[in-house]
Structures are given as structure tokens and as C-alpha cells.
Amino acid sequence: MTDVVHLVVGPDRHGVVRWARDIAAALGAPVVRAGTPDDVDPTSPGRGPLHVHVTDRLFGRDATAAADRFVELVRELGVPVGATLHDIPQPSDGAAYGRRAAAYLRIAGACRGLVVSSRHERSLLREAGWTGPDPDVIPLALTSPPRGVVRPPSIDREIGVFGFIYPGKGHDEVVEATAHLDPDVGVVAIGSPSPGHDDLVDDLRRRADRLGRRFRVTGFVEDEALHATLAAVAVPVAHHRHISASGSIPTWIAAGRRPLAPHGRYIDEFADRSPGVLTTYADEDLVGALRSALAEPTRTWLGDVDVRPSWDDVVTMHREVFARWAA
């Protein structure tokens, strides 16, 4: 079949962009890069089928504008377009849910083929009103940590939350949980604020100060320093209760860590698919989960657990999907 060109839109550091580039590289697929949708030359991908990774924030100032621009771009390109949809709308979006749901339905309707990263996301799309064919589910690939990863001999008693800082990611709940832990336990946010959310850092610092706890933000960590940074925390936690697919959890796993994550439709799906890579807990038992992990640090390290799906698995899934819609 003709190679599917991957159109990758957005800034290099965005999580969706990083995943899009990584999967295109794993597939050995041709790539067309554009910083914004308006930078796309409709003639640059050629006349063959095209795949694009989509989240509304990469395509417009709001969800409605993103859908407008995406649908217009598909029309301009004039070739079969498939999409992997990220950040599927869900009721926890609050007042934005209706607008985001309507936008994603328009985006999905403009595509020849659809991919999502979990069965949970497929359900969210249905719950948002999608009545077309079921999207294909291709989970995010997991990278096995190097064999024999050794826990550093000295680790600060810090709880680590990895990824961009934005509302609902769980930073605030983790900071509040430290009030019930030993007084030397602090929190480190590994990453930088999402655009427009710098105020959250000030709020988190105020919360930590009120509790008498250490709190720091690393800022964006370059790839070459990331695994060492993730290895240096006492407890990795992903307390994002409305998660639909996660780039941060696979990164913890690739660094040899077994992060804590609260039960939910996506986390339970993830844990079933790759047993032993997460420590799961009831949402209301964050403090208990943190206390147990601090008492038994070995529980936060993976050892020789088999992680699935591998990159080879995910490449095969993409090739099978493309063979169906891009022929």
C-alpha cells in the first residue's frame, strides 16, 4: 500500500506532538511538520492518504475554532485523512464539555479512519454523541526499562507528579495529602505549567506553605535528563482522576518506576493490559497509598515486569489499521 504521510501540527514540546513524531519514526513514515494549522501547505503531503494526531488545543483558540480549522484543512488537502483523537471530551470538562463534544464530532466526521488510545476513549466518544463506525483502539506503546535498573542509594522524600501543570492533573490533591504524612515529605512537580496556567504554580506554593511543606517545580526537563529526574523521587504518582490516555505514565514506566494511580475506567484498562506496572488505589485513599509507598520504597520500582503493548505491537496495529482505510 502507499505510505501514509503523517501530518504533525503543533509545538515540539507538546505531548501529542511528541507522540505523533515518535510513532511516525517507529513506522518509518514520511512526516510533514507544521507549527500551526495555518502553516500547513495543502500541497506538501502529496496526493496520498494522510494521518494526523488531533487535540483541539493544537488546532484553534477554542474547540469550535479548532473544528472549523480542521474541517477546512481536510477540504483543502483533498486526500483521504485519518486521525488519532487525543483528549476526548468528558463531563469533567465542565462548562466546556458541550462545545468540545460538538467539535470532536465534527472533526471525527471529516475523517476516513479514526484511532483512539484506549477503550475508555472510544466509550467517551460514543457518550459524546458519535454514531459512526467504532474507532480503532491502539494503546500508547510502553518502553521496557533497561534490565537491572537500580534504585539510587539516596532519595529525597519527595512525591513526584510528572507532566504539564494544569487544572485537574492532581497536583493540588497530592500537596494537600502531605498534611497527613511525615513532616519531611515534600512534592516536586516535574514539568512546566501549560500555557495560561502559570497561576497554578503560585497557588500550589501557597498551599504547600500553609501546610509547612516543601514544594518545587523543575520546569521542562529535557529528554537526556528525564529518567534521572524520575528516578530521584521517592514516590511517583499520577493522581489524574479524569485521565483518558496518559503520556506521563508510560514515561514513568520507561524509567523503571511503578507509579501510583487511582482506580477508574482508563487506569483499570491500563492495569489489565499490562499487569504489575501500576500500583492502583481507591480515589479516596490517596493518603494511604502514599503512606504505604513511602514505607516500602521497593513497591515504586518495576523490576523485570513485562510491559505491553511494546513499540513493535503498536507499529503492527497501525499498519493493520492503515491497510483498512488508506488503501
LUMKOL-58336 format. One record per residue (C-alpha): residue in one letter; x, y, z. Coordinates in steps of 0.2 Angstrom, whole numbers, plus 2048, in hexadecimal, padded with zeros to 3 digits. Each point is the difference from the previous one (the first is absolute). Layout:
BEGIN
<site><aa>A</aa><x>X</x><y>Y</y><z>Z</z></site>
...
This chain:
BEGIN
<site><aa>M</aa><x>800</x><y>800</y><z>800</z></site>
<site><aa>T</aa><x>805</x><y>812</y><z>7FE</z></site>
<site><aa>D</aa><x>809</x><y>807</y><z>80F</z></site>
<site><aa>V</aa><x>7F5</x><y>80A</y><z>80B</z></site>
<site><aa>V</aa><x>807</x><y>812</y><z>803</z></site>
<site><aa>H</aa><x>800</x><y>806</y><z>812</z></site>
<site><aa>L</aa><x>7FB</x><y>812</y><z>802</z></site>
<site><aa>V</aa><x>806</x><y>806</y><z>811</z></site>
<site><aa>V</aa><x>7F9</x><y>811</y><z>805</z></site>
<site><aa>G</aa><x>806</x><y>80A</y><z>810</z></site>
<site><aa>P</aa><x>80F</x><y>805</y><z>80A</z></site>
<site><aa>D</aa><x>80E</x><y>7F3</y><z>803</z></site>
<site><aa>R</aa><x>7FD</x><y>7FE</y><z>813</z></site>
<site><aa>H</aa><x>7EE</x><y>7FD</y><z>7FF</z></site>
<site><aa>G</aa><x>7FC</x><y>7EE</y><z>806</z></site>
<site><aa>V</aa><x>7F5</x><y>7FC</y><z>7F1</z></site>
<site><aa>V</aa><x>80D</x><y>806</y><z>7F4</z></site>
<site><aa>R</aa><x>80E</x><y>7F6</y><z>809</z></site>
<site><aa>W</aa><x>7F5</x><y>7F0</y><z>7FE</z></site>
<site><aa>A</aa><x>7FC</x><y>804</y><z>7EE</z></site>
<site><aa>R</aa><x>812</x><y>802</y><z>7FC</z></site>
<site><aa>D</aa><x>805</x><y>7F0</y><z>809</z></site>
<site><aa>I</aa><x>7F3</x><y>7F5</y><z>7F8</z></site>
<site><aa>A</aa><x>804</x><y>807</y><z>7EF</z></site>
<site><aa>A</aa><x>813</x><y>7FC</y><z>803</z></site>
<site><aa>A</aa><x>7FC</x><y>7EF</y><z>806</z></site>
<site><aa>L</aa><x>7F5</x><y>7FD</y><z>7F0</z></site>
<site><aa>G</aa><x>80E</x><y>807</y><z>7F5</z></site>
<site><aa>A</aa><x>7F2</x><y>80B</y><z>7F9</z></site>
<site><aa>P</aa><x>803</x><y>810</y><z>7F6</z></site>
<site><aa>V</aa><x>7FC</x><y>810</y><z>80B</z></site>
<site><aa>V</aa><x>7FA</x><y>811</y><z>7FC</z></site>
<site><aa>R</aa><x>802</x><y>80C</y><z>80F</z></site>
<site><aa>A</aa><x>7F7</x><y>810</y><z>803</z></site>
<site><aa>G</aa><x>800</x><y>80C</y><z>80F</z></site>
<site><aa>T</aa><x>7EE</x><y>804</y><z>7FE</z></site>
<site><aa>P</aa><x>7F2</x><y>7FB</y><z>7F5</z></site>
<site><aa>D</aa><x>802</x><y>810</y><z>7F6</z></site>
<site><aa>D</aa><x>812</x><y>7FB</y><z>7FC</z></site>
<site><aa>V</aa><x>7FA</x><y>7F0</y><z>7F7</z></site>
<site><aa>D</aa><x>803</x><y>801</y><z>7ED</z></site>
<site><aa>P</aa><x>7F2</x><y>7F6</y><z>7F9</z></site>
<site><aa>T</aa><x>80B</x><y>7FA</y><z>7F2</z></site>
<site><aa>S</aa><x>80F</x><y>7FA</y><z>80B</z></site>
<site><aa>P</aa><x>7FA</x><y>7EF</y><z>805</z></site>
<site><aa>G</aa><x>7FD</x><y>7FB</y><z>7EE</z></site>
<site><aa>R</aa><x>7F0</x><y>7F7</y><z>7FA</z></site>
<site><aa>G</aa><x>800</x><y>7F0</y><z>80A</z></site>
<site><aa>P</aa><x>7F7</x><y>7FC</y><z>811</z></site>
<site><aa>L</aa><x>805</x><y>80B</y><z>80F</z></site>
<site><aa>H</aa><x>7FF</x><y>7FD</y><z>813</z></site>
<site><aa>V</aa><x>800</x><y>80D</y><z>80D</z></site>
<site><aa>H</aa><x>800</x><y>800</y><z>813</z></site>
<site><aa>V</aa><x>7F2</x><y>80C</y><z>806</z></site>
<site><aa>T</aa><x>7FC</x><y>809</y><z>810</z></site>
<site><aa>D</aa><x>7F6</x><y>810</y><z>800</z></site>
<site><aa>R</aa><x>80D</x><y>80B</y><z>808</z></site>
<site><aa>L</aa><x>80C</x><y>7FD</y><z>7F1</z></site>
<site><aa>F</aa><x>7F3</x><y>805</y><z>7F3</z></site>
<site><aa>G</aa><x>7F8</x><y>810</y><z>807</z></site>
<site><aa>R</aa><x>7FE</x><y>80D</y><z>80E</z></site>
<site><aa>D</aa><x>7F1</x><y>7F5</y><z>806</z></site>
<site><aa>A</aa><x>7F7</x><y>7F0</y><z>7FB</z></site>
<site><aa>T</aa><x>7F4</x><y>808</y><z>7F4</z></site>
<site><aa>A</aa><x>80E</x><y>809</y><z>7F7</z></site>
<site><aa>A</aa><x>80A</x><y>7F0</y><z>800</z></site>
<site><aa>A</aa><x>7F3</x><y>7F6</y><z>7F7</z></site>
<site><aa>D</aa><x>7FD</x><y>80E</y><z>7F4</z></site>
<site><aa>R</aa><x>812</x><y>800</y><z>7FB</z></site>
<site><aa>F</aa><x>802</x><y>7ED</y><z>800</z></site>
<site><aa>V</aa><x>7F1</x><y>7FE</y><z>7F4</z></site>
<site><aa>E</aa><x>806</x><y>80E</y><z>7F5</z></site>
<site><aa>L</aa><x>812</x><y>7F8</y><z>7FF</z></site>
<site><aa>V</aa><x>7F9</x><y>7EF</y><z>7FC</z></site>
<site><aa>R</aa><x>7F6</x><y>808</y><z>7F1</z></site>
<site><aa>E</aa><x>810</x><y>80A</y><z>7FB</z></site>
<site><aa>L</aa><x>80B</x><y>7F0</y><z>800</z></site>
<site><aa>G</aa><x>7F4</x><y>7F6</y><z>7F5</z></site>
<site><aa>V</aa><x>806</x><y>7EF</y><z>805</z></site>
<site><aa>P</aa><x>7FA</x><y>7F2</y><z>80B</z></site>
<site><aa>V</aa><x>804</x><y>806</y><z>812</z></site>
<site><aa>G</aa><x>800</x><y>7F5</y><z>810</z></site>
<site><aa>A</aa><x>803</x><y>806</y><z>811</z></site>
<site><aa>T</aa><x>805</x><y>7FB</y><z>812</z></site>
<site><aa>L</aa><x>7F5</x><y>80A</y><z>80C</z></site>
<site><aa>H</aa><x>808</x><y>805</y><z>810</z></site>
<site><aa>D</aa><x>7F8</x><y>808</y><z>810</z></site>
<site><aa>I</aa><x>7EE</x><y>7FA</y><z>7FC</z></site>
<site><aa>P</aa><x>7F3</x><y>80B</y><z>808</z></site>
<site><aa>Q</aa><x>7F9</x><y>7FA</y><z>810</z></site>
<site><aa>P</aa><x>7F3</x><y>807</y><z>80D</z></site>
<site><aa>S</aa><x>80E</x><y>805</y><z>80B</z></site>
<site><aa>D</aa><x>804</x><y>80E</y><z>7F4</z></site>
<site><aa>G</aa><x>7F2</x><y>809</y><z>808</z></site>
<site><aa>A</aa><x>7F8</x><y>80E</y><z>7F6</z></site>
<site><aa>A</aa><x>80C</x><y>7FD</y><z>7F1</z></site>
<site><aa>Y</aa><x>7F9</x><y>7EE</y><z>7FE</z></site>
<site><aa>G</aa><x>7F2</x><y>804</y><z>7F4</z></site>
<site><aa>R</aa><x>80B</x><y>80B</y><z>7F5</z></site>
<site><aa>R</aa><x>80E</x><y>7F3</y><z>800</z></site>
<site><aa>A</aa><x>7F5</x><y>7F2</y><z>7FC</z></site>
<site><aa>A</aa><x>7F8</x><y>808</y><z>7F1</z></site>
<site><aa>A</aa><x>811</x><y>805</y><z>7FA</z></site>
<site><aa>Y</aa><x>807</x><y>7EE</y><z>801</z></site>
<site><aa>L</aa><x>7F0</x><y>7F9</y><z>7F7</z></site>
<site><aa>R</aa><x>804</x><y>80C</y><z>7F2</z></site>
<site><aa>I</aa><x>812</x><y>7FC</y><z>7FF</z></site>
<site><aa>A</aa><x>7FC</x><y>7ED</y><z>801</z></site>
<site><aa>G</aa><x>7F3</x><y>802</y><z>7F2</z></site>
<site><aa>A</aa><x>80D</x><y>807</y><z>7F4</z></site>
<site><aa>C</aa><x>80C</x><y>7F1</y><z>802</z></site>
<site><aa>R</aa><x>801</x><y>7F0</y><z>7F6</z></site>
<site><aa>G</aa><x>807</x><y>7F6</y><z>80F</z></site>
<site><aa>L</aa><x>800</x><y>804</y><z>812</z></site>
<site><aa>V</aa><x>80C</x><y>7FA</y><z>80E</z></site>
<site><aa>V</aa><x>7FF</x><y>802</y><z>812</z></site>
<site><aa>S</aa><x>80D</x><y>7FB</y><z>80E</z></site>
<site><aa>S</aa><x>7F4</x><y>7F6</y><z>80B</z></site>
<site><aa>R</aa><x>7EF</x><y>7F7</y><z>801</z></site>
<site><aa>H</aa><x>7FC</x><y>80D</y><z>80D</z></site>
<site><aa>E</aa><x>803</x><y>80E</y><z>7F3</z></site>
<site><aa>R</aa><x>7F5</x><y>7F6</y><z>7F3</z></site>
<site><aa>S</aa><x>7F2</x><y>800</y><z>80D</z></site>
<site><aa>L</aa><x>802</x><y>813</y><z>804</z></site>
<site><aa>L</aa><x>7FE</x><y>803</y><z>7ED</z></site>
<site><aa>R</aa><x>7F0</x><y>7F6</y><z>800</z></site>
<site><aa>E</aa><x>7FA</x><y>809</y><z>80F</z></site>
<site><aa>A</aa><x>803</x><y>810</y><z>7F8</z></site>
<site><aa>G</aa><x>7F4</x><y>7FC</y><z>7F2</z></site>
<site><aa>W</aa><x>80B</x><y>7F7</y><z>7F3</z></site>
<site><aa>T</aa><x>7F5</x><y>7F4</y><z>7F5</z></site>
<site><aa>G</aa><x>80C</x><y>7FB</y><z>7F3</z></site>
<site><aa>P</aa><x>80B</x><y>7F1</y><z>7FF</z></site>
<site><aa>D</aa><x>80A</x><y>7FB</y><z>810</z></site>
<site><aa>P</aa><x>811</x><y>808</y><z>800</z></site>
<site><aa>D</aa><x>80F</x><y>7F4</y><z>800</z></site>
<site><aa>V</aa><x>808</x><y>7FF</y><z>811</z></site>
<site><aa>I</aa><x>813</x><y>800</y><z>800</z></site>
<site><aa>P</aa><x>807</x><y>802</y><z>811</z></site>
<site><aa>L</aa><x>810</x><y>80B</y><z>804</z></site>
<site><aa>A</aa><x>810</x><y>7F6</y><z>7FE</z></site>
<site><aa>L</aa><x>809</x><y>7FC</y><z>810</z></site>
<site><aa>T</aa><x>813</x><y>7FF</y><z>800</z></site>
<site><aa>S</aa><x>808</x><y>7F3</y><z>80B</z></site>
<site><aa>P</aa><x>80C</x><y>808</y><z>80D</z></site>
<site><aa>P</aa><x>812</x><y>7FA</y><z>7FE</z></site>
<site><aa>R</aa><x>803</x><y>7EF</y><z>809</z></site>
<site><aa>G</aa><x>808</x><y>802</y><z>811</z></site>
<site><aa>V</aa><x>7FA</x><y>812</y><z>803</z></site>
<site><aa>V</aa><x>807</x><y>804</y><z>812</z></site>
<site><aa>R</aa><x>7F7</x><y>80B</y><z>80C</z></site>
<site><aa>P</aa><x>80C</x><y>80F</y><z>805</z></site>
<site><aa>P</aa><x>808</x><y>7FD</y><z>811</z></site>
<site><aa>S</aa><x>7F9</x><y>811</y><z>806</z></site>
<site><aa>I</aa><x>7EF</x><y>808</y><z>7FC</z></site>
<site><aa>D</aa><x>7F8</x><y>80F</y><z>806</z></site>
<site><aa>R</aa><x>7EF</x><y>7FD</y><z>808</z></site>
<site><aa>E</aa><x>7F7</x><y>808</y><z>7F2</z></site>
<site><aa>I</aa><x>7F0</x><y>7FB</y><z>7F8</z></site>
<site><aa>G</aa><x>802</x><y>803</y><z>7ED</z></site>
<site><aa>V</aa><x>7F2</x><y>805</y><z>7F4</z></site>
<site><aa>F</aa><x>806</x><y>800</y><z>7EE</z></site>
<site><aa>G</aa><x>7F9</x><y>809</y><z>7F1</z></site>
<site><aa>F</aa><x>7F9</x><y>811</y><z>7FC</z></site>
<site><aa>I</aa><x>7F8</x><y>80A</y><z>80E</z></site>
<site><aa>Y</aa><x>7ED</x><y>803</y><z>7FD</z></site>
<site><aa>P</aa><x>7F0</x><y>7FF</y><z>809</z></site>
<site><aa>G</aa><x>7FA</x><y>7EF</y><z>805</z></site>
<site><aa>K</aa><x>812</x><y>7F8</y><z>7FE</z></site>
<site><aa>G</aa><x>800</x><y>7FB</y><z>812</z></site>
<site><aa>H</aa><x>80E</x><y>80C</y><z>807</z></site>
<site><aa>D</aa><x>7F5</x><y>809</y><z>80C</z></site>
<site><aa>E</aa><x>7F9</x><y>7EF</y><z>808</z></site>
<site><aa>V</aa><x>811</x><y>7F9</y><z>801</z></site>
<site><aa>V</aa><x>806</x><y>810</y><z>809</z></site>
<site><aa>E</aa><x>7F1</x><y>800</y><z>80C</z></site>
<site><aa>A</aa><x>804</x><y>7ED</y><z>804</z></site>
<site><aa>T</aa><x>811</x><y>804</y><z>807</z></site>
<site><aa>A</aa><x>7F7</x><y>808</y><z>80F</z></site>
<site><aa>H</aa><x>7FD</x><y>7EE</y><z>806</z></site>
<site><aa>L</aa><x>812</x><y>7F9</y><z>7FC</z></site>
<site><aa>D</aa><x>810</x><y>802</y><z>809</z></site>
<site><aa>P</aa><x>806</x><y>812</y><z>802</z></site>
<site><aa>D</aa><x>80F</x><y>7FD</y><z>7F5</z></site>
<site><aa>V</aa><x>7F6</x><y>7FB</y><z>7F0</z></site>
<site><aa>G</aa><x>7FF</x><y>80D</y><z>7F2</z></site>
<site><aa>V</aa><x>7F9</x><y>801</y><z>7EE</z></site>
<site><aa>V</aa><x>809</x><y>803</y><z>7F0</z></site>
<site><aa>A</aa><x>7F7</x><y>805</y><z>7F0</z></site>
<site><aa>I</aa><x>80A</x><y>7F9</y><z>7F2</z></site>
<site><aa>G</aa><x>7FC</x><y>80B</y><z>7F1</z></site>
<site><aa>S</aa><x>7FA</x><y>811</y><z>7FC</z></site>
<site><aa>P</aa><x>7EF</x><y>809</y><z>801</z></site>
<site><aa>S</aa><x>7F5</x><y>7FE</y><z>7F0</z></site>
<site><aa>P</aa><x>7FE</x><y>810</y><z>7F7</z></site>
<site><aa>G</aa><x>7F4</x><y>80B</y><z>80A</z></site>
<site><aa>H</aa><x>802</x><y>7F7</y><z>810</z></site>
<site><aa>D</aa><x>80F</x><y>808</y><z>808</z></site>
<site><aa>D</aa><x>7F5</x><y>806</y><z>80E</z></site>
<site><aa>L</aa><x>7FE</x><y>7EE</y><z>806</z></site>
<site><aa>V</aa><x>812</x><y>7FF</y><z>805</z></site>
<site><aa>D</aa><x>7FD</x><y>80F</y><z>80C</z></site>
<site><aa>D</aa><x>7F1</x><y>7F8</y><z>807</z></site>
<site><aa>L</aa><x>809</x><y>7EF</y><z>803</z></site>
<site><aa>R</aa><x>80E</x><y>80A</y><z>809</z></site>
<site><aa>R</aa><x>7F4</x><y>808</y><z>80B</z></site>
<site><aa>R</aa><x>7F7</x><y>7F0</y><z>804</z></site>
<site><aa>A</aa><x>811</x><y>7F8</y><z>804</z></site>
<site><aa>D</aa><x>805</x><y>80F</y><z>80B</z></site>
<site><aa>R</aa><x>7F0</x><y>7FF</y><z>80A</z></site>
<site><aa>L</aa><x>804</x><y>7EE</y><z>804</z></site>
<site><aa>G</aa><x>812</x><y>803</y><z>803</z></site>
<site><aa>R</aa><x>805</x><y>7F5</y><z>7F2</z></site>
<site><aa>R</aa><x>80E</x><y>800</y><z>7F3</z></site>
<site><aa>F</aa><x>7FA</x><y>803</y><z>7EE</z></site>
<site><aa>R</aa><x>80A</x><y>803</y><z>7F1</z></site>
<site><aa>V</aa><x>7FE</x><y>801</y><z>7ED</z></site>
<site><aa>T</aa><x>80E</x><y>7F9</y><z>7F4</z></site>
<site><aa>G</aa><x>7FA</x><y>809</y><z>7F1</z></site>
<site><aa>F</aa><x>801</x><y>7F6</y><z>7EF</z></site>
<site><aa>V</aa><x>80C</x><y>7F2</y><z>801</z></site>
<site><aa>E</aa><x>80A</x><y>7FB</y><z>7F1</z></site>
<site><aa>D</aa><x>800</x><y>7EE</y><z>7FA</z></site>
<site><aa>E</aa><x>812</x><y>7FD</y><z>805</z></site>
<site><aa>A</aa><x>7FD</x><y>804</y><z>812</z></site>
<site><aa>L</aa><x>7EE</x><y>7FA</y><z>802</z></site>
<site><aa>H</aa><x>803</x><y>7EE</y><z>806</z></site>
<site><aa>A</aa><x>80C</x><y>806</y><z>80D</z></site>
<site><aa>T</aa><x>7F4</x><y>80C</y><z>806</z></site>
<site><aa>L</aa><x>7F2</x><y>7F3</y><z>801</z></site>
<site><aa>A</aa><x>80B</x><y>7F4</y><z>809</z></site>
<site><aa>A</aa><x>804</x><y>80D</y><z>80D</z></site>
<site><aa>V</aa><x>7EF</x><y>802</y><z>808</z></site>
<site><aa>A</aa><x>7FA</x><y>7F5</y><z>80E</z></site>
<site><aa>V</aa><x>7EE</x><y>7FD</y><z>7FA</z></site>
<site><aa>P</aa><x>7FA</x><y>802</y><z>7EE</z></site>
<site><aa>V</aa><x>7ED</x><y>804</y><z>7FF</z></site>
<site><aa>A</aa><x>7F4</x><y>803</y><z>7F2</z></site>
<site><aa>H</aa><x>7F1</x><y>806</y><z>80A</z></site>
<site><aa>H</aa><x>7F7</x><y>806</y><z>7F0</z></site>
<site><aa>R</aa><x>7EE</x><y>7FA</y><z>803</z></site>
<site><aa>H</aa><x>7F9</x><y>805</y><z>7EF</z></site>
<site><aa>I</aa><x>80E</x><y>7F8</y><z>7F6</z></site>
<site><aa>S</aa><x>7FB</x><y>7F9</y><z>7EF</z></site>
<site><aa>A</aa><x>811</x><y>7FB</y><z>7FA</z></site>
<site><aa>S</aa><x>811</x><y>805</y><z>808</z></site>
<site><aa>G</aa><x>811</x><y>804</y><z>7F9</z></site>
<site><aa>S</aa><x>807</x><y>803</y><z>811</z></site>
<site><aa>I</aa><x>7FD</x><y>7EE</y><z>807</z></site>
<site><aa>P</aa><x>809</x><y>7F8</y><z>7F2</z></site>
<site><aa>T</aa><x>80F</x><y>80C</y><z>803</z></site>
<site><aa>W</aa><x>800</x><y>7FB</y><z>812</z></site>
<site><aa>I</aa><x>800</x><y>7ED</y><z>7FB</z></site>
<site><aa>A</aa><x>80E</x><y>803</y><z>7F3</z></site>
<site><aa>A</aa><x>80B</x><y>807</y><z>80F</z></site>
<site><aa>G</aa><x>7FD</x><y>7F0</y><z>80A</z></site>
<site><aa>R</aa><x>7F3</x><y>807</y><z>80C</z></site>
<site><aa>R</aa><x>7EF</x><y>7F9</y><z>805</z></site>
<site><aa>P</aa><x>7F5</x><y>80F</y><z>802</z></site>
<site><aa>L</aa><x>7F1</x><y>802</y><z>80B</z></site>
<site><aa>A</aa><x>7EF</x><y>803</y><z>7F7</z></site>
<site><aa>P</aa><x>7EE</x><y>800</y><z>806</z></site>
<site><aa>H</aa><x>7F4</x><y>7F4</y><z>7FA</z></site>
<site><aa>G</aa><x>7F5</x><y>805</y><z>7F1</z></site>
<site><aa>R</aa><x>7FA</x><y>7FA</y><z>7EF</z></site>
<site><aa>Y</aa><x>811</x><y>804</y><z>7F8</z></site>
<site><aa>I</aa><x>80C</x><y>7FC</y><z>80E</z></site>
<site><aa>D</aa><x>7F7</x><y>7EF</y><z>802</z></site>
<site><aa>E</aa><x>801</x><y>7FD</y><z>7ED</z></site>
<site><aa>F</aa><x>813</x><y>804</y><z>801</z></site>
<site><aa>A</aa><x>803</x><y>7F5</y><z>80F</z></site>
<site><aa>D</aa><x>7F7</x><y>7F1</y><z>7F8</z></site>
<site><aa>R</aa><x>80A</x><y>802</y><z>7F0</z></site>
<site><aa>S</aa><x>811</x><y>801</y><z>808</z></site>
<site><aa>P</aa><x>7FF</x><y>7F8</y><z>811</z></site>
<site><aa>G</aa><x>80C</x><y>805</y><z>80E</z></site>
<site><aa>V</aa><x>805</x><y>811</y><z>7F8</z></site>
<site><aa>L</aa><x>7F5</x><y>80B</y><z>80B</z></site>
<site><aa>T</aa><x>7FB</x><y>800</y><z>813</z></site>
<site><aa>T</aa><x>7EE</x><y>804</y><z>800</z></site>
<site><aa>Y</aa><x>7F5</x><y>807</y><z>80E</z></site>
<site><aa>A</aa><x>7EF</x><y>807</y><z>804</z></site>
<site><aa>D</aa><x>7FE</x><y>812</y><z>7FC</z></site>
<site><aa>E</aa><x>7FC</x><y>804</y><z>812</z></site>
<site><aa>D</aa><x>810</x><y>7F7</y><z>806</z></site>
<site><aa>L</aa><x>80D</x><y>80A</y><z>7F9</z></site>
<site><aa>V</aa><x>808</x><y>804</y><z>811</z></site>
<site><aa>G</aa><x>800</x><y>7ED</y><z>804</z></site>
<site><aa>A</aa><x>808</x><y>7FC</y><z>7EF</z></site>
<site><aa>L</aa><x>80E</x><y>80D</y><z>803</z></site>
<site><aa>R</aa><x>803</x><y>7FA</y><z>812</z></site>
<site><aa>S</aa><x>802</x><y>7EE</y><z>7FA</z></site>
<site><aa>A</aa><x>80C</x><y>805</y><z>7F2</z></site>
<site><aa>L</aa><x>80B</x><y>80B</y><z>80B</z></site>
<site><aa>A</aa><x>801</x><y>7F1</y><z>80D</z></site>
<site><aa>E</aa><x>804</x><y>7F3</y><z>7F2</z></site>
<site><aa>P</aa><x>80A</x><y>80A</y><z>7F3</z></site>
<site><aa>T</aa><x>803</x><y>7F0</y><z>7F6</z></site>
<site><aa>R</aa><x>7EE</x><y>800</y><z>7FB</z></site>
<site><aa>T</aa><x>803</x><y>80F</y><z>7F5</z></site>
<site><aa>W</aa><x>80D</x><y>7F7</y><z>7F5</z></site>
<site><aa>L</aa><x>7FB</x><y>7F4</y><z>7F2</z></site>
<site><aa>G</aa><x>80E</x><y>7F3</y><z>800</z></site>
<site><aa>D</aa><x>7FE</x><y>7F4</y><z>7F1</z></site>
<site><aa>V</aa><x>7EE</x><y>802</y><z>7FD</z></site>
<site><aa>D</aa><x>7FA</x><y>7FD</y><z>7EE</z></site>
<site><aa>V</aa><x>7F8</x><y>810</y><z>7F9</z></site>
<site><aa>R</aa><x>7F3</x><y>7FF</y><z>7F2</z></site>
<site><aa>P</aa><x>7FD</x><y>806</y><z>7F2</z></site>
<site><aa>S</aa><x>812</x><y>802</y><z>7FA</z></site>
<site><aa>W</aa><x>805</x><y>80C</y><z>7F2</z></site>
<site><aa>D</aa><x>800</x><y>7F1</y><z>7F4</z></site>
<site><aa>D</aa><x>7EE</x><y>7FC</y><z>805</z></site>
<site><aa>V</aa><x>7FA</x><y>811</y><z>7FD</z></site>
<site><aa>V</aa><x>809</x><y>802</y><z>7F0</z></site>
<site><aa>T</aa><x>7F7</x><y>7F0</y><z>7FA</z></site>
<site><aa>M</aa><x>7EF</x><y>807</y><z>806</z></site>
<site><aa>H</aa><x>803</x><y>810</y><z>7F6</z></site>
<site><aa>R</aa><x>805</x><y>7F6</y><z>7F0</z></site>
<site><aa>E</aa><x>7F0</x><y>7F6</y><z>801</z></site>
<site><aa>V</aa><x>7F5</x><y>80F</y><z>803</z></site>
<site><aa>F</aa><x>807</x><y>80A</y><z>7F2</z></site>
<site><aa>A</aa><x>7FF</x><y>7F1</y><z>7F4</z></site>
<site><aa>R</aa><x>7ED</x><y>800</y><z>803</z></site>
<site><aa>W</aa><x>7FC</x><y>813</y><z>7FD</z></site>
<site><aa>A</aa><x>80F</x><y>807</y><z>7F6</z></site>
<site><aa>A</aa><x>800</x><y>7F3</y><z>7F2</z></site>
